[in-house]
Amino acid sequence: MDAEPDLARIATTIGDPRRIRMLSLLMEGRALTAKELALGAGVEPATASAHLKRLLEDGLLESASQGRHKYFRFASEHVAQLVESLMRIAPPVKAAAARPREEPMRRARYCYDHLAGALGTGLFALMVRKGWVEDDTARSRQLLVTARGARALRTLGIDVAAAQARRRQFACRCLDWSERRDHLGGALGAALAEHLQAQRWIERSKHSRVVRITAAGELGLAQLGLAAPPARA
């Protein structure tokens, strides 16, 4: 018999408020110790160990020992996508002041393989404002590149035809969990992110989805008509 995915098991695992808090703490991409996760989730270390054991057993986390410490991180990019998706659809609650470590995530990060955060939403708003993309009225949340947009993207150095040829959706709106606005997803969003990284406008932090905007990037964005999102203290 073919095995079926145990959705109820995973739903129960991530449905616990302490475990989902631990997962959200790992969204930056940094590996954290059990003590750090316990502190962030507001539980005692012994309680945290039980929750981490469940997350490991269900394939959501992986661990690695280094010296006297054991570090935990997402088991795969799919887990990050899952948590990101939950953040998009979760009802809003009154937000506490953002912790300093969260600010880089909110400024600029990767959402799978395209740009998110204030940088991602700013770039998408710019493309809409300049008339480079427009909504596909036949398909919900899908986008079309206009003739003006195709010329502008080619001038920028992005191969629109190659993005269209990829075996995935071409361009779509992707709701940003931190900004609560859309950023550009799909193959075109990935191509834009790849191009900005190749041009060294952005740099991806090691072992993290956080993106740093370089000095060249700030200049290039300004020339496009977009001020780089400020880094808040």
C-alpha positions as CSV (number, residue, x, y, z in Angstrom):
1,M,0.0,0.0,0.0
2,D,1.2,3.5,-0.8
3,A,1.8,5.6,2.3
4,E,-0.2,8.8,2.6
5,P,1.1,12.0,4.2
6,D,0.1,12.2,7.9
7,L,-1.3,15.8,7.7
8,A,-3.0,15.5,11.1
9,R,0.4,14.6,12.8
10,I,2.1,17.6,11.3
11,A,-0.8,19.9,12.0
12,T,-0.7,18.8,15.6
13,T,3.0,19.3,15.8
14,I,3.1,22.9,14.5
15,G,-0.2,23.7,16.1
16,D,1.3,23.8,19.6
17,P,2.0,27.5,20.3
18,R,5.4,26.8,21.9
19,R,6.6,24.7,18.9
20,I,5.4,27.2,16.3
21,R,7.2,29.9,18.3
22,M,10.4,27.9,18.0
23,L,9.9,27.6,14.3
24,S,9.3,31.3,13.9
25,L,12.5,32.0,15.8
26,L,14.4,30.0,13.2
27,M,13.0,32.0,10.3
28,E,16.1,34.1,10.0
29,G,18.1,31.0,9.0
30,R,20.5,31.1,12.0
31,A,21.0,27.9,13.9
32,L,20.0,28.2,17.6
33,T,20.7,26.2,20.7
34,A,18.0,24.6,22.8
35,K,18.6,27.2,25.5
36,E,18.0,30.0,23.0
37,L,14.9,28.4,21.7
38,A,13.6,27.8,25.2
39,L,14.1,31.4,26.1
40,G,12.5,32.6,22.9
41,A,9.5,30.3,23.4
42,G,9.1,31.1,27.1
43,V,9.5,27.6,28.4
44,E,11.9,25.8,30.7
45,P,14.8,23.9,29.1
46,A,13.4,20.5,30.0
47,T,10.1,21.4,28.3
48,A,11.9,22.8,25.3
49,S,13.8,19.5,24.9
50,A,10.5,17.6,24.6
51,H,9.2,20.0,22.0
52,L,12.5,19.9,20.0
53,K,12.4,16.1,20.1
54,R,8.9,16.2,18.5
55,L,10.1,18.6,15.8
56,L,13.1,16.5,15.1
57,E,11.0,13.3,14.9
58,D,8.6,14.9,12.4
59,G,11.4,16.0,10.1
60,L,10.9,19.7,10.7
61,L,14.2,20.4,12.3
62,E,17.7,19.0,12.1
63,S,20.5,19.3,14.7
64,A,24.2,19.4,14.7
65,S,26.7,19.3,17.6
66,Q,29.6,21.7,17.8
67,G,31.7,21.6,21.0
68,R,29.5,21.5,24.0
69,H,26.5,22.8,22.2
70,K,23.8,21.3,19.9
71,Y,22.4,23.6,17.3
72,F,19.0,23.4,15.6
73,R,17.9,24.6,12.2
74,F,15.1,23.9,9.6
75,A,15.5,20.4,8.1
76,S,14.9,21.8,4.6
77,E,13.8,24.9,2.6
78,H,10.3,23.3,2.5
79,V,9.9,23.9,6.3
80,A,10.8,27.6,5.8
81,Q,8.3,27.8,3.0
82,L,5.6,26.2,5.3
83,V,6.2,28.7,8.1
84,E,6.3,31.6,5.7
85,S,3.0,30.5,4.2
86,L,1.4,30.3,7.7
87,M,2.7,33.8,8.4
88,R,0.9,35.0,5.3
89,I,-2.5,33.6,6.2
90,A,-2.4,34.0,10.0
91,P,-4.8,36.6,11.4
92,P,-3.0,39.7,12.6
93,V,-2.5,40.3,16.3
94,K,-1.2,43.5,18.0
95,A,2.5,43.5,17.3
96,A,5.0,43.9,20.0
97,A,8.1,46.0,19.2
98,A,10.2,44.0,16.7
99,R,13.3,42.5,18.2
100,P,16.6,43.8,16.7
101,R,17.4,40.4,15.2
102,E,14.1,40.5,13.3
103,E,14.8,43.8,11.5
104,P,17.1,42.4,8.8
105,M,14.5,39.8,8.0
106,R,11.9,42.5,7.6
107,R,14.2,44.8,5.5
108,A,15.2,42.2,2.9
109,R,15.2,38.4,2.7
110,Y,14.5,35.5,0.3
111,C,11.1,34.0,0.1
112,Y,12.1,30.6,-1.4
113,D,14.1,32.0,-4.4
114,H,12.6,35.5,-4.8
115,L,13.0,38.7,-2.8
116,A,10.7,39.6,0.1
117,G,10.6,42.1,2.9
118,A,10.6,45.8,2.4
119,L,13.0,45.4,-0.6
120,G,10.8,42.8,-2.3
121,T,7.6,44.8,-1.9
122,G,9.3,48.0,-2.9
123,L,10.6,46.5,-6.1
124,F,7.2,45.1,-7.0
125,A,5.4,48.4,-6.3
126,L,8.0,50.1,-8.5
127,M,7.4,47.6,-11.4
128,V,3.6,48.2,-11.1
129,R,4.0,51.9,-11.0
130,K,6.3,52.0,-14.0
131,G,3.8,49.8,-15.9
132,W,6.3,46.9,-16.3
133,V,3.8,44.3,-15.1
134,E,0.0,44.1,-14.9
135,D,-2.5,41.7,-13.5
136,D,-3.7,38.8,-15.7
137,T,-7.4,39.2,-15.6
138,A,-7.9,35.6,-16.6
139,R,-5.9,34.1,-13.7
140,S,-6.1,35.2,-10.1
141,R,-2.8,36.7,-8.8
142,Q,-0.9,35.9,-12.0
143,L,1.0,38.7,-13.8
144,L,1.8,39.6,-17.3
145,V,4.9,41.6,-18.5
146,T,3.9,44.5,-20.7
147,A,5.9,45.5,-23.8
148,R,7.3,48.4,-21.8
149,G,8.3,46.0,-19.0
150,A,9.9,43.6,-21.4
151,R,12.1,46.3,-22.8
152,A,13.0,47.7,-19.4
153,L,13.9,44.3,-18.0
154,R,16.0,43.4,-21.0
155,T,17.9,46.7,-20.5
156,L,18.4,45.9,-16.9
157,G,19.9,42.5,-18.0
158,I,17.1,40.1,-17.2
159,D,16.2,37.4,-19.7
160,V,12.4,37.5,-19.7
161,A,12.2,34.7,-22.4
162,A,14.3,32.4,-20.3
163,A,12.1,33.0,-17.2
164,Q,9.0,32.3,-19.3
165,A,10.6,29.0,-20.5
166,R,11.0,27.6,-16.9
167,R,8.7,24.8,-15.9
168,R,6.9,26.8,-13.2
169,Q,4.5,29.7,-13.0
170,F,6.0,32.7,-14.7
171,A,5.1,35.7,-12.5
172,C,2.7,36.1,-9.7
173,R,1.8,38.2,-6.7
174,C,3.1,36.7,-3.4
175,L,1.8,38.1,-0.2
176,D,4.6,39.2,2.1
177,W,4.0,38.2,5.8
178,S,6.0,41.1,7.3
179,E,4.9,43.9,5.0
180,R,1.4,42.6,4.4
181,R,1.8,43.7,0.8
182,D,2.6,41.7,-2.4
183,H,6.1,41.0,-3.7
184,L,7.0,39.4,-7.0
185,G,7.1,35.6,-7.1
186,G,7.5,33.0,-9.8
187,A,10.2,32.5,-12.3
188,L,10.4,36.2,-13.0
189,G,10.9,37.0,-9.3
190,A,13.6,34.4,-9.1
191,A,15.3,35.9,-12.2
192,L,15.2,39.3,-10.7
193,A,16.8,38.1,-7.5
194,E,19.5,36.2,-9.4
195,H,20.3,39.3,-11.4
196,L,20.6,41.6,-8.4
197,Q,22.8,39.1,-6.7
198,A,25.0,38.7,-9.8
199,Q,25.3,42.4,-10.1
200,R,26.3,42.5,-6.4
201,W,23.4,44.8,-5.6
202,I,22.5,42.4,-2.8
203,E,24.4,39.8,-0.8
204,R,22.8,36.8,0.9
205,S,24.0,36.2,4.4
206,K,25.6,32.8,4.9
207,H,23.3,30.1,6.2
208,S,20.4,32.6,6.2
209,R,17.7,34.0,4.0
210,V,18.6,37.5,5.1
211,V,19.8,39.8,2.3
212,R,22.1,42.8,2.6
213,I,21.8,45.7,0.2
214,T,25.3,46.8,-0.9
215,A,26.5,50.3,-1.6
216,A,26.3,49.5,-5.3
217,G,22.8,48.2,-4.7
218,E,21.6,51.4,-3.0
219,L,23.0,53.4,-5.9
220,G,21.4,51.1,-8.5
221,L,18.0,51.1,-6.8
222,A,18.1,54.9,-6.6
223,Q,18.7,55.1,-10.3
224,L,15.6,52.9,-10.8
225,G,13.6,55.3,-8.6
226,L,13.6,53.2,-5.4
227,A,15.2,54.3,-2.2
228,A,16.7,51.3,-0.3
229,P,14.6,50.4,2.8
230,P,16.3,51.9,5.8
231,A,18.0,49.7,8.4
232,R,16.2,50.5,11.7
233,A,18.1,50.5,14.9
